[in-house]
Amino acid sequence: MPPKRRYEEIAAHYRRLIQDGELAPGDYLPSLRKVCDEFDVAMGTANRAFQLLKAEGLTVATSEGTAVAHRPDVAVTGVARLKRMERTGQRYGPGETSTDHWRAMRSVADPLIAGLLDVELHDEIVIRRRVHRHEGGPSTFDSSFIHVRALGPVPELLDQGPLEQWWQELYKERTGREVTRSPERRTARIISKTEVEALGIDLPPEVAASVLVVVNVFHDEDGPLEVWEDVYPPGAWQVDTE
């Protein structure tokens, strides 16, 4: 990955503050002059960083300066949530929560998921699903497809409701193994009936709609361990905090 340009670094700094809740909706960012002084950059560089944040829907320009937006149509990626949790220890950011937690053992019927997990089609896997919400509305529908070998050290995977600790942290503590992530993949596909209902989309039965899907694959030394899908409502912005 090429190094970030200065305006991207500045935008990433304030993006993290916003996603971590240190800058809440309605709070004002420093003036462009203060940003120039803090980061030792020209006015044009600072302004370009602010324009990027505005284009992402994270900020709005007001007569008093640049303020953090309420962002009803901005969804944080799953990996960004994990990074935020590592930085702050907080499961959720401002205005965020999760509902409709569901867990089960199922045979994998999707050839793509089977291939990414390196299992045979119709082998049993663990599936965990939840709806992340922002300001009360659905922001992402998330599915984790987990290799059954993870059940040995982490039997809590089949417990209903959210875990107190991210399951991969439990896995690493109990096995002593490192878990790594492959580069994130983004794709589009036709939304399923389950996803339509979970995201509260008003879609006539005879109409098909495409959705953005962000896929992350996690591995340990024995191979793929988890495939994590984030599905976004049509029109939602996706925000990472890297």
MARKEZA-972077 format. One line per 10 residues: their letters; for each residue x, y, z of N, C-alpha, C. Coordinates in Angstrom, 1 decimal. Example, Ala and Ser with C-alpha at 12.3 -4.5 7.8 and 13.67 -1.06 7.14 Angstrom:
<sites>
AS = 13.2,-5.7,7.8,12.3,-4.5,7.8,13.2,-3.3,7.8; 12.8,-2.2,7.1,13.7,-1.1,7.1,12.9,0.0,7.9
</sites>
This chain:
<sites>
MPPKRRYEEI = 0.8,-1.2,0.0,0.0,0.0,0.0,0.9,1.2,0.0; 0.7,2.2,-0.9,1.5,3.4,-1.0,1.3,4.2,0.3; 2.3,5.0,0.7,2.2,5.8,1.9,1.1,6.9,1.7; 0.5,7.2,2.8,-0.6,8.3,2.7,0.1,9.6,2.5; -0.7,10.5,1.7,-0.3,11.8,1.5,-0.7,12.6,2.8; -0.1,13.8,2.9,-0.3,14.6,4.2,-1.7,14.9,4.4; -2.5,15.3,3.4,-3.9,15.6,3.7,-4.6,14.3,4.1; -4.3,13.2,3.6,-4.9,11.9,4.0,-4.6,11.6,5.4; -3.3,11.8,5.8,-3.0,11.6,7.2,-3.8,12.5,8.2; -3.9,13.8,7.8,-4.7,14.7,8.6,-6.2,14.2,8.7
AAHYRRLIQD = -6.7,13.9,7.5,-8.1,13.4,7.5,-8.3,12.1,8.4; -7.3,11.2,8.3,-7.3,10.0,9.1,-7.3,10.3,10.6; -6.5,11.3,11.0,-6.4,11.7,12.4,-7.8,12.1,12.9; -8.4,13.0,12.2,-9.8,13.5,12.7,-10.8,12.4,12.5; -10.7,11.6,11.5,-11.6,10.5,11.3,-11.6,9.6,12.5; -10.4,9.2,13.0,-10.3,8.4,14.2,-10.9,9.1,15.4; -10.7,10.4,15.6,-11.3,11.1,16.7,-12.8,11.0,16.7; -13.4,11.2,15.4,-14.8,11.1,15.3,-15.3,9.7,15.6; -14.7,8.7,15.0,-15.2,7.4,15.2,-15.0,6.9,16.6; -14.0,7.4,17.3,-13.7,7.0,18.7,-14.6,7.8,19.7
GELAPGDYLP = -15.3,8.8,19.2,-16.2,9.5,20.1,-15.5,10.7,20.8; -14.3,10.9,20.5,-13.6,12.1,21.1,-14.1,13.4,20.5; -14.6,13.3,19.3,-15.3,14.4,18.6,-16.7,13.9,18.4; -17.7,14.5,19.1,-19.1,14.0,19.0,-19.8,14.9,17.9; -21.0,14.3,17.5,-21.8,15.1,16.5,-22.1,16.5,17.1; -21.8,17.5,16.3,-22.0,18.9,16.8,-20.8,19.6,17.2; -19.7,18.8,17.6,-18.5,19.4,18.0,-17.8,20.0,16.8; -17.0,21.0,17.1,-16.2,21.7,16.0,-14.8,21.2,15.9; -14.3,21.0,14.7,-12.9,20.8,14.4,-12.1,22.1,14.6; -10.8,21.9,14.9,-10.0,23.2,14.9,-10.1,24.0,13.6
SLRKVCDEFD = -9.7,25.2,13.7,-9.7,26.0,12.5,-8.6,25.5,11.6; -8.7,25.9,10.3,-7.7,25.5,9.3,-6.4,26.0,9.7; -6.3,27.3,10.3,-5.0,27.8,10.7,-4.4,27.0,11.8; -5.2,26.5,12.8,-4.7,25.7,13.8,-4.2,24.4,13.3; -4.9,23.8,12.3,-4.5,22.5,11.7,-3.2,22.7,11.0; -3.0,23.8,10.3,-1.8,24.1,9.6,-0.6,24.2,10.6; -0.8,24.9,11.8,0.2,25.0,12.8,0.5,23.6,13.4; -0.5,22.8,13.7,-0.3,21.6,14.4,0.4,20.6,13.5; 0.1,20.5,12.2,0.7,19.5,11.3,1.8,20.1,10.5; 2.0,21.4,10.6,3.1,22.0,9.8,2.9,21.8,8.3
VAMGTANRAF = 1.7,22.2,7.9,1.3,22.1,6.4,0.8,23.4,5.9; 0.7,23.5,4.6,0.1,24.7,4.0,-1.4,24.7,4.1; -2.0,25.8,3.9,-3.5,26.0,4.1,-4.2,25.1,3.1; -3.6,24.9,1.8,-4.3,24.1,0.8,-4.3,22.6,1.3; -3.3,22.2,1.9,-3.3,20.8,2.4,-4.3,20.5,3.5; -4.4,21.5,4.5,-5.4,21.4,5.5,-6.8,21.4,5.0; -7.0,22.3,4.0,-8.3,22.4,3.4,-8.7,21.2,2.6; -7.8,20.6,2.0,-8.1,19.3,1.2,-8.4,18.2,2.2; -7.8,18.1,3.4,-8.2,17.1,4.4,-9.6,17.4,4.9; -10.0,18.6,5.1,-11.3,18.9,5.5,-12.3,18.6,4.5
QLLKAEGLTV = -12.0,18.9,3.2,-12.9,18.5,2.1,-13.1,17.0,2.0; -12.1,16.2,2.3,-12.2,14.8,2.3,-13.2,14.3,3.3; -13.1,14.9,4.5,-14.0,14.5,5.6,-15.4,14.9,5.3; -15.6,16.1,4.7,-16.9,16.5,4.3,-17.5,15.6,3.2; -16.7,15.2,2.2,-17.1,14.3,1.2,-17.6,12.9,1.7; -17.0,12.5,2.8,-17.3,11.2,3.4,-18.6,11.3,4.3; -19.1,12.5,4.5,-20.3,12.7,5.3,-20.0,12.8,6.8; -18.7,13.0,7.1,-18.4,13.0,8.5,-18.5,14.4,9.1; -18.4,15.4,8.3,-18.4,16.8,8.8,-19.3,17.6,7.9; -19.7,18.8,8.4,-20.5,19.7,7.7,-19.9,21.1,7.9
ATSEGTAVAH = -20.0,22.0,6.9,-19.5,23.4,7.0,-20.7,24.2,7.6; -20.4,25.0,8.6,-21.4,25.9,9.2,-20.8,27.3,9.1; -21.6,28.3,9.5,-21.1,29.7,9.6,-20.0,29.9,10.7; -20.0,28.9,11.6,-19.0,29.0,12.7,-17.8,28.1,12.5; -17.8,27.3,11.5,-16.6,26.5,11.2,-17.1,25.1,10.8; -16.2,24.1,10.9,-16.5,22.8,10.4,-16.9,21.9,11.6; -18.1,21.4,11.6,-18.6,20.6,12.7,-18.8,19.1,12.3; -18.8,18.3,13.3,-19.0,16.8,13.1,-20.5,16.6,12.8; -20.7,15.9,11.7,-22.1,15.7,11.3,-22.8,14.6,12.1; -24.1,14.5,12.1,-24.8,13.4,12.8,-24.7,12.1,12.0
RPDVAVTGVA = -24.5,12.1,10.7,-24.1,11.0,9.9,-25.1,9.8,10.0; -26.4,10.0,9.7,-27.3,8.9,9.7,-27.0,7.9,8.6; -26.3,8.3,7.5,-26.1,7.4,6.4,-24.6,6.9,6.3; -23.9,7.0,7.5,-22.5,6.6,7.5,-22.4,5.3,8.3; -21.8,4.3,7.7,-21.6,3.0,8.4,-20.1,2.8,8.6; -19.7,2.3,9.8,-18.3,2.0,10.1,-18.0,0.6,9.7; -16.9,0.3,9.0,-16.6,-1.1,8.6,-16.3,-1.9,9.9; -16.5,-3.2,9.7,-16.2,-4.1,10.9,-14.8,-4.0,11.4; -13.9,-4.0,10.5,-12.5,-4.0,10.9,-12.2,-2.6,11.6; -12.8,-1.6,11.1,-12.6,-0.3,11.8,-13.1,-0.3,13.2
RLKRMERTGQ = -14.3,-1.0,13.4,-14.8,-1.2,14.8,-13.8,-1.9,15.7; -13.2,-3.0,15.1,-12.2,-3.7,15.9,-11.0,-2.9,16.2; -10.5,-2.1,15.3,-9.4,-1.2,15.6,-9.7,-0.2,16.6; -10.9,0.3,16.5,-11.4,1.3,17.5,-11.5,0.7,18.9; -12.0,-0.6,19.0,-12.0,-1.3,20.2,-10.7,-1.5,20.8; -9.7,-1.8,20.0,-8.3,-2.0,20.5,-7.8,-0.7,21.0; -8.1,0.4,20.4,-7.6,1.7,20.8,-8.3,2.2,22.1; -9.6,2.0,22.2,-10.4,2.7,23.2,-10.9,1.7,24.3; -11.0,0.4,23.9,-11.6,-0.5,24.8,-13.2,-0.5,24.8; -13.7,0.4,23.9,-15.2,0.5,23.8,-15.7,-0.3,22.6
RYGPGETSTD = -16.8,-1.1,22.9,-17.4,-1.9,21.9,-18.1,-1.1,20.8; -18.7,0.0,21.3,-19.5,0.8,20.4,-19.0,2.3,20.4; -19.2,3.0,19.3,-18.9,4.4,19.2,-20.2,5.2,19.5; -20.1,6.5,19.5,-21.3,7.3,19.8,-22.5,7.0,18.9; -23.6,6.7,19.5,-24.9,6.4,18.7,-25.0,5.1,18.2; -24.0,4.2,18.5,-24.0,2.8,17.9,-24.5,1.8,18.9; -25.1,0.7,18.4,-25.4,-0.4,19.1,-25.6,-1.6,18.2; -25.9,-2.8,18.7,-26.2,-3.9,17.8,-27.4,-4.7,18.3; -28.1,-5.3,17.4,-29.3,-6.1,17.8,-29.4,-7.3,16.9; -30.4,-8.1,17.2,-30.8,-9.3,16.3,-29.6,-10.2,16.2
HWRAMRSVAD = -28.9,-10.5,17.4,-27.8,-11.5,17.4,-28.4,-12.9,17.2; -27.7,-13.6,16.3,-28.2,-15.0,16.0,-26.9,-15.9,15.8; -26.9,-17.1,16.3,-25.8,-18.0,16.1,-26.4,-19.4,15.9; -25.7,-20.2,15.0,-26.1,-21.5,14.7,-25.0,-22.3,14.0; -25.1,-23.6,14.0,-24.3,-24.5,13.2,-25.1,-24.7,11.9; -24.5,-24.5,10.8,-25.2,-24.7,9.5,-24.3,-25.3,8.5; -24.8,-26.0,7.5,-24.0,-26.4,6.4,-23.8,-25.2,5.4; -22.6,-25.1,4.9,-22.3,-23.9,4.1,-22.8,-24.2,2.7; -23.7,-23.3,2.2,-24.3,-23.5,0.8,-23.7,-22.6,-0.2; -22.9,-21.6,0.2,-22.4,-20.6,-0.7,-21.0,-21.1,-1.1
PLIAGLLDVE = -20.7,-21.3,-2.4,-19.4,-21.8,-2.9,-18.3,-20.8,-2.5; -18.6,-19.5,-2.6,-17.6,-18.5,-2.3,-17.1,-18.6,-0.8; -18.1,-18.7,0.1,-17.7,-18.8,1.5,-17.0,-20.1,1.8; -17.4,-21.2,1.2,-16.7,-22.5,1.3,-15.3,-22.4,0.8; -15.1,-21.7,-0.3,-13.8,-21.6,-0.8,-12.9,-20.7,0.0; -13.4,-19.6,0.6,-12.6,-18.7,1.4,-12.3,-19.4,2.7; -13.2,-20.3,3.2,-12.9,-21.0,4.5,-12.1,-22.3,4.3; -11.9,-22.6,3.0,-11.2,-23.9,2.6,-11.9,-25.1,3.2; -13.2,-25.2,3.0,-14.0,-26.3,3.4,-14.8,-26.8,2.2; -15.3,-28.0,2.3,-16.2,-28.6,1.3,-17.5,-27.9,1.3
LHDEIVIRRR = -18.2,-27.8,0.2,-19.5,-27.3,0.1,-20.4,-28.2,0.9; -21.3,-27.7,1.8,-22.2,-28.4,2.7,-21.5,-28.9,3.9; -20.2,-28.6,4.1,-19.6,-28.9,5.4,-20.3,-28.0,6.5; -20.3,-28.4,7.7,-20.8,-27.6,8.8,-19.9,-26.5,9.2; -20.4,-25.3,9.5,-19.6,-24.2,10.0,-20.5,-23.5,11.0; -19.8,-22.6,11.7,-20.6,-21.7,12.7,-20.9,-20.4,12.0; -22.1,-20.0,12.1,-22.6,-18.7,11.6,-23.1,-17.8,12.7; -22.5,-16.6,12.7,-23.0,-15.6,13.7,-23.4,-14.3,12.9; -24.6,-13.8,13.3,-25.1,-12.7,12.6,-25.6,-11.6,13.6; -25.6,-10.4,13.2,-26.1,-9.3,14.0,-26.3,-8.1,13.1
VHRHEGGPST = -27.1,-7.2,13.5,-27.4,-5.9,12.8,-26.7,-4.8,13.7; -25.8,-4.0,13.1,-25.3,-2.9,13.7,-26.2,-1.7,13.4; -26.4,-0.8,14.4,-27.3,0.3,14.3,-26.5,1.6,14.6; -26.9,2.7,13.9,-26.4,4.0,14.2,-27.5,4.9,14.3; -27.6,5.6,15.5,-28.7,6.6,15.8,-30.0,5.8,15.6; -30.1,4.5,16.0,-31.3,3.8,16.0,-31.6,3.0,14.7; -31.0,3.5,13.6,-31.3,2.8,12.3,-30.3,1.8,11.9; -30.6,0.8,11.1,-29.6,-0.2,10.7,-28.5,0.4,9.9; -27.3,0.1,10.2,-26.2,0.6,9.4,-25.5,-0.5,8.6; -25.3,-1.7,9.2,-24.8,-2.8,8.5,-25.4,-4.1,9.0
FDSSFIHVRA = -25.5,-5.1,8.1,-25.9,-6.5,8.5,-24.6,-7.3,8.4; -24.2,-7.9,9.5,-22.9,-8.5,9.6,-23.1,-10.0,9.8; -22.3,-10.8,9.0,-22.3,-12.2,9.2,-20.8,-12.7,9.3; -20.6,-13.6,10.3,-19.3,-14.3,10.5,-19.5,-15.7,10.2; -18.7,-16.2,9.3,-18.7,-17.7,8.9,-17.4,-18.2,9.5; -17.5,-19.1,10.5,-16.3,-19.5,11.3,-16.1,-21.0,11.1; -14.8,-21.4,10.9,-14.5,-22.8,10.8,-14.8,-23.5,12.1; -15.3,-24.8,12.0,-15.7,-25.5,13.2,-14.6,-25.8,14.2; -13.3,-25.8,13.7,-12.2,-26.1,14.6,-12.0,-25.0,15.7; -12.7,-23.8,15.5,-12.6,-22.8,16.5,-13.5,-23.1,17.7
LGPVPELLDQ = -14.5,-24.0,17.5,-15.4,-24.4,18.6,-14.6,-25.0,19.8; -13.5,-25.8,19.5,-12.8,-26.4,20.6,-12.4,-25.4,21.6; -11.5,-24.5,21.3,-11.1,-23.5,22.3,-12.1,-22.4,22.6; -13.1,-22.2,21.8,-14.1,-21.1,22.1,-15.5,-21.7,21.9; -16.0,-22.5,22.8,-17.4,-23.1,22.6,-18.4,-22.0,22.8; -18.1,-20.9,23.3,-19.0,-19.8,23.5,-19.5,-19.2,22.2; -18.9,-19.6,21.1,-19.3,-19.2,19.8,-20.8,-19.4,19.5; -21.3,-20.5,20.1,-22.7,-20.8,19.8,-23.7,-20.2,20.9; -23.1,-19.5,21.8,-24.0,-18.8,22.8,-24.8,-17.7,22.1; -26.0,-17.5,22.4,-26.8,-16.5,21.9,-26.5,-15.1,22.6
GPLEQWWQEL = -26.6,-14.1,21.8,-26.3,-12.8,22.3,-24.8,-12.4,22.1; -24.5,-11.2,22.3,-23.1,-10.7,22.0,-22.1,-11.3,23.1; -20.9,-11.6,22.7,-19.9,-12.1,23.7,-19.3,-10.8,24.4; -18.9,-11.0,25.6,-18.3,-10.0,26.4,-16.9,-9.5,25.7; -16.3,-10.5,25.1,-15.0,-10.3,24.5,-15.0,-10.8,23.1; -14.4,-10.1,22.1,-14.3,-10.6,20.8,-13.8,-12.0,20.7; -14.5,-12.9,20.0,-14.1,-14.3,20.1,-12.7,-14.6,19.7; -12.2,-13.9,18.7,-10.8,-14.1,18.3,-9.8,-13.8,19.4; -10.1,-12.9,20.3,-9.2,-12.6,21.4,-9.2,-13.8,22.3; -10.4,-14.4,22.6,-10.4,-15.6,23.4,-9.6,-16.7,22.7
YKERTGREVT = -9.8,-16.9,21.4,-9.1,-17.9,20.7,-7.6,-17.8,20.8; -7.1,-16.5,20.7,-5.6,-16.3,20.8,-5.1,-16.6,22.2; -5.9,-16.1,23.2,-5.5,-16.4,24.6,-5.4,-17.9,24.9; -6.4,-18.6,24.4,-6.5,-20.0,24.8,-5.6,-21.0,23.9; -5.2,-20.5,22.7,-4.4,-21.4,21.9,-3.0,-20.9,21.8; -2.8,-19.6,22.1,-1.4,-19.1,21.9,-1.1,-18.8,20.4; -2.1,-18.8,19.5,-1.9,-18.6,18.1,-2.1,-17.2,17.7; -1.4,-16.7,16.7,-1.7,-15.4,16.1,-2.8,-15.6,15.1; -3.6,-14.5,14.9,-4.6,-14.5,13.9,-4.3,-13.3,13.0; -4.2,-13.5,11.7,-3.9,-12.4,10.8,-5.1,-12.2,9.8
RSPERRTARI = -5.1,-11.1,9.2,-6.2,-10.7,8.3,-5.7,-10.5,6.9; -6.4,-11.1,5.9,-6.0,-10.8,4.5,-6.5,-9.5,4.1; -6.0,-8.9,3.0,-6.5,-7.6,2.5,-8.0,-7.6,2.3; -8.7,-6.5,2.7,-10.1,-6.4,2.6,-10.6,-6.5,1.1; -11.7,-7.1,0.9,-12.3,-7.2,-0.4,-13.6,-6.5,-0.4; -13.9,-5.9,-1.5,-15.2,-5.2,-1.7,-15.9,-5.7,-3.0; -17.1,-6.0,-2.9,-17.9,-6.5,-4.1,-19.3,-6.1,-4.0; -20.1,-6.3,-5.0,-21.5,-6.0,-5.0,-22.2,-7.2,-5.4; -23.4,-7.4,-4.9,-24.3,-8.5,-5.3,-25.7,-8.2,-5.0; -26.6,-9.0,-5.5,-28.0,-8.8,-5.3,-28.4,-9.1,-3.8
ISKTEVEALG = -29.1,-8.2,-3.2,-29.4,-8.3,-1.8,-30.4,-9.5,-1.6; -30.2,-10.2,-0.5,-31.1,-11.4,-0.1,-32.3,-10.9,0.7; -33.3,-11.7,0.8,-34.5,-11.4,1.5,-34.2,-11.2,3.0; -33.3,-12.0,3.5,-32.9,-11.9,4.9,-32.2,-10.5,5.1; -31.4,-10.1,4.2,-30.7,-8.8,4.3,-31.7,-7.6,4.2; -32.7,-7.8,3.3,-33.7,-6.7,3.1,-34.4,-6.5,4.4; -34.8,-7.6,5.1,-35.6,-7.5,6.3,-34.7,-7.0,7.4; -33.4,-7.4,7.5,-32.5,-7.0,8.6,-32.2,-5.5,8.5; -32.1,-5.0,7.3,-31.7,-3.6,7.1,-32.9,-2.7,7.0; -34.1,-3.3,7.1,-35.3,-2.5,7.0,-35.5,-1.7,5.7
IDLPPEVAAS = -35.2,-2.4,4.6,-35.3,-1.7,3.3,-36.7,-2.0,2.7; -37.3,-0.9,2.3,-38.6,-1.0,1.7,-38.4,-1.3,0.2; -38.5,-2.6,-0.1,-38.2,-3.1,-1.5,-39.3,-4.0,-2.0; -40.0,-3.7,-3.0,-41.1,-4.5,-3.5,-40.5,-5.9,-3.9; -41.3,-7.0,-3.6,-40.8,-8.4,-3.9,-40.3,-8.6,-5.2; -40.8,-7.9,-6.3,-40.4,-8.2,-7.6,-39.2,-7.4,-8.0; -38.7,-6.6,-7.2,-37.6,-5.7,-7.5,-36.3,-6.2,-6.9; -35.2,-6.3,-7.7,-33.9,-6.7,-7.2,-33.0,-5.5,-7.0; -32.2,-5.5,-5.9,-31.3,-4.3,-5.6,-29.9,-4.9,-5.3; -28.9,-4.1,-5.7,-27.6,-4.4,-5.4,-27.1,-3.8,-4.1
VLVVVNVFHD = -26.2,-4.5,-3.4,-25.7,-3.9,-2.2,-24.2,-4.1,-2.2; -23.5,-3.2,-1.5,-22.0,-3.4,-1.3,-21.8,-4.4,-0.2; -20.8,-5.3,-0.4,-20.4,-6.2,0.6,-18.9,-6.1,0.8; -18.5,-5.9,2.0,-17.1,-5.9,2.4,-16.7,-7.2,3.1; -15.7,-7.8,2.6,-15.3,-9.2,3.1,-13.9,-9.2,3.7; -13.8,-9.7,4.9,-12.5,-9.9,5.5,-12.3,-11.3,5.9; -11.1,-11.9,5.6,-10.8,-13.3,5.9,-9.7,-13.3,6.9; -9.9,-14.0,8.0,-8.9,-14.1,9.1,-8.3,-15.6,9.1; -7.0,-15.7,9.4,-6.3,-16.9,9.3,-5.5,-17.2,10.6; -5.3,-18.4,10.9,-4.2,-18.8,11.9,-3.2,-19.7,11.1
EDGPLEVWED = -2.4,-20.3,11.8,-1.3,-21.1,11.2,-1.9,-22.3,10.4; -3.1,-22.7,10.7,-3.7,-23.9,10.1,-4.6,-23.5,8.9; -4.7,-22.2,8.6,-5.5,-21.8,7.5,-6.6,-20.9,7.8; -7.6,-20.7,6.9,-8.7,-19.8,7.2,-9.5,-20.1,8.4; -9.8,-19.1,9.2,-10.5,-19.3,10.4,-11.9,-18.6,10.4; -12.0,-17.5,9.8,-13.3,-16.7,9.8,-13.4,-15.9,8.5; -14.6,-15.9,7.9,-14.9,-15.0,6.8,-16.0,-14.0,7.4; -15.7,-12.8,7.3,-16.6,-11.8,7.9,-17.1,-10.9,6.8; -18.5,-10.8,6.7,-19.1,-10.0,5.7,-19.9,-8.9,6.3; -19.6,-7.7,5.8,-20.5,-6.5,6.2,-21.3,-6.1,5.0
VYPPGAWQVD = -22.6,-6.1,5.1,-23.5,-5.7,4.0,-24.1,-4.3,4.4; -24.0,-3.4,3.4,-24.5,-2.0,3.7,-25.8,-1.7,2.9; -26.6,-0.9,3.6,-27.8,-0.4,2.9,-27.5,0.4,1.6; -28.3,0.3,0.6,-28.0,1.1,-0.6,-27.9,2.6,-0.2; -26.8,3.2,-0.7,-26.6,4.7,-0.5,-25.8,5.0,0.7; -25.4,4.0,1.5,-24.7,4.3,2.8,-23.2,4.5,2.4; -22.6,5.5,3.2,-21.1,5.6,3.1,-20.5,4.6,4.0; -19.3,4.1,3.5,-18.5,3.2,4.4,-17.3,3.9,4.9; -17.0,3.9,6.2,-15.9,4.6,6.7,-15.0,3.7,7.5; -13.7,3.7,7.1,-12.7,3.0,7.8,-11.9,4.0,8.6
TE = -11.2,3.6,9.7,-10.5,4.6,10.5,-9.0,4.4,10.4; -8.5,3.6,9.4,-7.1,3.5,9.2,-6.4,4.8,8.8
</sites>
